Amino acid sequence: MNITVTLTNKEYKALQAALIDPDGWIQHAATEKARVVTNRIIDKLVEHCNDNDLGIASGRDAQIDQAYDLGIVENLAEAESTEE
């Protein structure tokens, strides 16, 4: 998946003053956040499956899908739009 981040020229120049590779830093920040949240989701899935005597999907991608399918986690943007 590709996500585009739009910065003003001023914002990018500011990052260049603090970072050798602003693009790499942004990529790392996003992937690290995803890694941390993935681990939290899988921990919740394992606990839920153990508590309810359910099989756990094989592989991290499948486990994330299973957590969504079981309602253990939800897409926050979708949940917020349904509340409005």
N, C-alpha and C positions, 0 to 999 in steps of 0.2 A: 504494500500500500504506500502510496506517495502522499505526503502532507506538505503543503506549501506554507511557509511562514513568511509573512510580509513585514518588512521593517522599513522605516524611513531611512534615507541616506544618513541622517544625523544619528539614528539609533545604531545603524551598522558601524559607522565610524567610531561611536562610543565603544562598541564591543571590540573593535580592532585595537583600541587603546588598552584594553584589559586582557585580551585573549589572542594567542597566536593564530588560532583557527576557529573563528566564530561559528562557521558552518558545522565543523566537527563537534564543537561544544554543544550546540543545539541538538545534533543527532544523538550524542551521548546522553544528554539530559533526558531526552524522550525515551530512549531504549532502556536506560537505567530505571526510570519510573515504571515502565512497563514490566520490567523484570521483577521489581519489588511487589507490584500489585499482582502479578501472576502468581508469585509465591504465596501471597495472602489468600488469593482465591483458591488455590490448590489445597492449602491448609484447611480452609473452610469446607471444601468439598470432601476431603478425607474424613474430617470429623463428622460431617453430615452422613456420609455413606456408612461409616462405622456405627454411628448411633442408630441408623435405620436399616442395618444389615443389607446394604445395597452394594453391587459391584461397582468398581471404579474404572472408568474408561482408561484405555491404554494410550499413553503419550500426552504430553503437556497441552497440545492444541485441542485434542479430544476432551481432555479434562476441563479446559476452559469452556468449551461448548457444553459439556455436561452440566457444569455449574450454572450456566445460563438456563439450560433446559429445565433444571430442577428448581429454578427460582432462588438459588442461593445468592446470586448476584444479579444485578440488573443494569442496563444501560441508563446512566443517570440522565442523559439528554432526553431519551424517550420517556422515562418515568416523569420527568418534569413537564414535558409537553402534554402528557395525559392528565396531569393535575390542573392545568390551566383551563 
